[in-house]
């Protein structure tokens, strides 16, 4: 977890630099109009890392509960506020020159996107933990996390159904893109992967469930991107208008390709080694709460 967590922080910085360098108008618009939810998401990231880091070496039950609560609460705050910002973009409530306001991120589409982000995080977390529990021989925890993964998937299905009505009224441009053309095709692919995840979990194939779960979430994100093209912000800022200078974009593309070629395999190796316990051996104490629970 620790080395992969640090890599996630590196990629977060990479994405931010890519955003403000390659699409400065988009970056300025988003971070001006929705600085508050993004700042709260950043606070959640810090608290989540601190809660995880301090809970493990803490021996008192009260201390572990405190840091565990910080980890849990921030794990809800961060995806929610990031999702709320996504909802503000998708609903077109911001535009170049828009000032910060609660309406930009406290609206039906933002609430829906925030809940979907929480559900997707819980779904992926439970799927991956079910696989880890099986690999580490904690058979009682396999069923525990499988049930939660299926429950999270069911919650996502309900939210998706509600989202059709919400986006139709509140984000009509994205709704049209999600129900027609390539956006709809990717929605169908995501649904197939979600059903495949439920099937593999029911059969106990937690390894394949990871693949299909990640594919389901990734395809949903791609469907959203295709649904609002050619806009970065429907319907006020197109990709062409929000892009930086041509030379800058060429260099960013080159740097991104180099990063994928060099960092991608290293990241895969890092994850594989960590999943096998080669970087930090897993002990029984890591799988149980204090007192043998």
Secondary structure by P-SEA (a helix, b strand, c coil): caaaaaaaaaaaaaaaaaaaaacaaaaaaaaaacaaaaaaaaaaaaaaaaaaaaaaacccaaaaaaaaaaaaaaaaaaaaaaaaaaaaaaaccccccccccccccccaaaaaaaaaaaaaaaaaaaaaaaaaaaaaccccaaaaaaaaaaaaaaaaaaaaaaaaaaaacccaaaaaaaaccaaaaaaaaaaaaaaaaaaaaaacaaaaaaaaaaaaaaaaaaaaaaaacccccccccccccccccaaaaaaaaaaaaaaaaaaaaaaaaaaaaaaaccccccccccccccccc
